[in-house]
Amino acid sequence: MRIIQTIAELRQWSREARRAGNLIGLVPTMGALHAGHLSLVHAAKAQCGRVAVSIFVNPTQFGPTEDLAKYPRTWDADCAALEAEGVDVVFAPVPEEIYRPGSSTFVEVEGLGSRLDGQSRPGHFRGVATVVAKLLIAAEPDRAYFGQKDAAQVAVLRRMVADLGLPVELKICPIVREPDGLAMSSRNRYLSAEERQRALVLRQAIDAVAASIAGGERDSEVLKAVARANFADQPSVQIDYIAAVDWATLLPVAIVAPGTLFAVAAWVGETRLLDNFIAP
C-alpha cells in the first residue's frame, strides 16, 4: 500500500492506473475508520480495479465551537486496516496541500447546503463540498463512495457533481450498524457508557417510523410525531431535527412516498449523532 501526500503524485498515480485499464475508486474519509468506512472500501474494491482512500480531517467543515481539535485521529490503526483490505493508495495530505496559502475559493451549494445539517451547522456543507470537489479533482476517480448515514451530505454532493459536470459516479452504500443497532460513526467513541445506551433512541425512533410506514401510514406529521414519542423517554437526549424530506432537495414533504428520506439528528451529551431511513 502506497502513502501519497501530494495532489500531483495522486493525480499521476490515478492517470497511470487508468492507462493500464483500471477503473479508479475513491473513498474520502477523515480517518478514525470503522466498519462503516470499510464497507465503502469493500464496495470500491468490488467495482474498481484500483482504490484510493483519503484521510484528511477537513478544517473548513468544522464550526468555531465544534470538535476539530479533538476529532479522533488513529493513523496507525487506519493504515493497518486499509492495508488488510488491499487498498492501493492512502492519500494523506497536510492542510496546506489542500488549502494553499492565500486560498479563497470555496464551493457552496445554495439552498441544499443550508437544510438539515446545514441549518444546524452553518458553513458545514460549504466545507464539505469544497474538500470533496478538491479530492475529486485531485484523484480523478471514476467512482466515489459515501455512506447513507450522512444522507444530507449525499444530497449536497450529488447536486454539486451534477452542477459542476464532474465526470464521476457517486456510489451510496447502506448504513452499517453496531450489533445493538446504533449507526456506526467515528463520534460514537465520544459517548460514555450511559450515553451509549441513551443513543439507541435514534435507531428506535427510525424503527418506529419504518413500522408505521409498513402499516400504511404516510402522513409526514404523524410519522414525525411517532419518532418524537420515542425521544420522550430520553429527555436528556436533545433533538436537533426530525424531518421527512425529498432526498434530492431536502425540502419537507407532506406525504411520504417511496424514496423519501426520513432523518433524525440529536445531541447525546456533547455528541451529535445522525440516523435515517429511506421509505420503501
Residue pairs with C-beta under 8 A, 6 or more apart in sequence:
1 79
1 82
1 83
1 87
1 88
1 89
1 90
2 13
2 88
2 89
2 90
3 79
3 89
3 90
3 92
4 10
4 13
4 52
4 89
4 90
4 91
4 92
5 91
5 92
5 93
5 94
5 97
6 93
6 97
7 93
7 97
7 98
7 138
10 52
10 89
10 91
10 138
10 139
11 138
11 139
11 140
13 52
13 89
14 24
14 50
14 52
14 139
14 140
14 141
15 140
17 24
17 49
17 50
17 88
18 24
18 140
18 142
20 49
21 49
22 48
22 49
22 50
23 47
23 48
23 49
23 50
23 142
23 143
24 48
24 49
24 50
24 51
24 52
24 139
24 140
24 141
24 142
24 143
25 44
25 45
25 47
25 48
25 50
25 51
25 52
25 141
25 142
25 143
25 144
25 145
26 44
26 51
26 52
26 53
26 54
26 135
26 136
26 139
26 141
26 143
26 144
26 145
26 168
27 37
27 40
27 41
27 44
27 51
27 52
27 53
27 54
27 144
27 145
28 53
28 54
28 56
28 131
28 132
28 135
28 144
28 146
29 37
29 40
29 53
29 54
29 55
29 56
30 55
30 56
30 57
30 58
30 71
30 186
31 55
31 56
31 57
31 72
31 73
31 74
31 75
31 78
31 186
32 71
32 72
32 73
32 74
32 78
32 186
32 189
33 74
33 77
33 78
33 81
33 82
33 186
34 176
34 184
34 185
34 186
34 188
35 176
35 184
36 147
36 149
36 175
36 176
36 183
36 184
36 185
37 147
38 81
38 85
39 147
39 173
39 174
39 176
40 145
40 146
40 147
40 173
41 51
41 53
41 82
41 85
41 87
41 145
42 85
43 145
43 171
43 173
44 51
44 143
44 145
44 171
45 51
45 85
45 86
45 87
47 143
47 171
48 141
48 142
48 143
50 88
50 89
51 86
51 87
51 88
51 89
52 87
52 88
52 89
52 90
52 91
52 139
52 141
53 82
53 87
53 89
53 90
53 91
54 90
54 91
54 92
54 93
54 135
54 139
55 75
55 78
55 90
55 91
55 92
56 91
56 92
56 93
56 98
56 131
56 135
57 68
57 71
57 73
58 98
58 127
58 128
58 131
59 68
59 95
59 99
59 127
60 99
60 106
60 123
60 126
60 127
60 130
60 131
61 123
61 124
61 125
61 126
61 127
61 128
61 131
62 68
62 71
62 124
62 127
63 121
63 122
63 123
63 124
66 121
67 187
67 190
71 186
72 186
72 189
75 92
78 90
79 90
82 90
91 135
91 138
91 139
98 131
98 134
105 130
106 126
106 127
106 129
106 130
107 126
107 129
107 130
107 133
107 160
107 164
108 125
108 126
108 129
109 125
109 129
109 156
109 159
109 160
109 163
111 249
112 118
112 125
112 155
112 156
112 159
112 249
112 250
113 125
113 126
113 129
113 156
114 122
114 125
115 152
115 245
115 250
115 251
116 152
116 241
116 243
116 245
116 250
116 263
116 265
117 124
117 125
117 152
117 153
117 265
117 274
118 124
118 125
118 152
118 156
119 241
120 240
120 241
120 265
120 272
125 152
125 153
125 156
128 153
128 156
128 157
129 156
129 157
129 160
132 144
132 157
132 160
133 160
133 164
133 166
135 144
136 144
136 161
136 166
136 168
137 166
141 168
142 168
142 169
143 168
143 169
143 170
143 171
144 168
144 169
144 170
144 171
145 170
145 171
145 173
146 153
146 154
146 157
146 170
146 171
146 172
146 173
147 172
147 173
147 174
147 175
147 176
148 154
148 172
148 173
148 174
148 175
148 276
148 278
149 175
149 183
149 184
149 185
149 274
149 275
149 276
150 274
151 247
151 261
151 263
151 274
151 276
151 278
152 250
152 263
154 170
154 172
154 247
155 247
155 248
155 249
155 250
155 261
157 170
158 170
158 248
159 248
160 166
161 168
161 170
175 183
175 184
175 275
175 276
176 183
176 184
177 183
177 184
177 203
178 184
178 188
180 200
181 200
181 203
181 204
181 207
182 188
182 196
182 199
182 200
182 202
182 203
183 202
183 203
183 273
183 274
183 275
185 273
185 274
187 271
187 272
187 273
188 196
188 199
188 271
188 273
190 269
190 270
190 271
191 199
191 268
191 269
191 271
192 269
195 268
195 269
195 271
198 234
198 236
198 237
198 268
199 237
199 268
199 271
199 273
201 230
201 231
201 233
201 234
201 237
201 266
202 264
202 266
202 273
202 274
202 275
203 275
204 230
205 226
205 227
205 228
205 230
205 231
205 242
205 264
205 275
206 227
206 262
206 264
206 275
206 276
206 277
208 226
208 227
208 229
208 230
209 223
209 226
209 227
209 262
209 277
210 277
212 222
212 223
212 226
213 223
213 256
213 279
213 280
217 223
217 226
218 255
218 256
218 257
219 254
219 255
219 256
220 244
220 252
220 253
220 254
220 255
220 256
220 260
221 254
223 244
223 256
223 262
224 242
224 243
224 244
227 242
227 262
227 264
228 239
228 242
231 237
231 239
231 266
236 268
236 269
237 266
237 267
237 268
238 266
238 267
239 264
239 265
239 266
240 265
240 266
240 267
240 272
241 263
241 264
241 265
242 263
242 264
243 252
243 261
243 262
243 263
243 264
244 252
244 253
244 256
244 260
244 261
244 262
245 251
245 252
245 253
245 260
245 261
245 263
246 253
246 260
246 261
247 259
247 260
247 261
247 278
250 261
253 260
256 262
256 279
257 279
258 279
258 280
259 278
259 279
260 278
260 279
261 276
261 277
261 278
261 279
262 276
262 277
262 278
262 279
263 274
263 275
263 276
263 277
264 274
264 275
264 276
265 272
265 273
265 274
266 272
266 273
267 273
